[in-house]
Amino acid sequence: MPAHPVRHIAVMGVSGCGKSTVSQLLSIEVGAAFSDADDHHPAANIDKMTRGMALDDADRVPWLHTLGEWVADHDRLGSCTVLACSALRHSYRDQLRSAVPTLVFVHLCGSRETISARLAGRAGHFMPSRLLDSQLSSLEPLGADEAGVTIDLDHPPTELVRRIVDALSLPRKVST
C-alpha cells in the first residue's frame, strides 16, 4: 500500500493478461483518464511486433518516454490516470516513475496456460501469441522497492477491478 493517495496507476503484465480491459474498467470506476500504451507505439514498433519480432530496449525507450509524459501532463493538470502498459522490466517502470514518481503499478499475473488461452481467443491485435514466451522471459515481477500490488488475473474483469480498488484503497467515482 503506497504512503500517498493514489492518483496514477499503471496496470502491467504480459500481452493477453487483460491490461486494457481492466484498465478501462478501473478508470471508469475511479473517474480517471485512461490510455492504452499500445496506442502510443510508433509505427516501426508495431511493424516489428506484427512480424513476430520482440522489441528491444532501444525500441522501448522513446515509447516509455512518451507514456511518462502522458501521465506527467495529466499530473500537472491535477487529473488522475490509469495506463495499460506492459512495463515488464524494473528499468521500464523506473523510466515511467522518473516522469511521475508517485506512479503505482498493478501487476496482472497468471499462468502461461491461462494467458496463452486468452491470446488464442483474441482477434485483431498486432501482438502475435508466439511472442508470449519472450514477454514471460523478460517479465520482472514488482520488487519490494516498488509501489504496487500483484493481482491474480484468474477472475472476471469486474472482480479484478474490485480487488484493485480494495488493495489500493481507491475512492470510487460518485455517480450523479
Order of alpha helices (4+ residues) and beta strands (2+ residues): beta-alpha-beta-alpha-alpha-beta-alpha-beta-alpha-alpha-beta-alpha
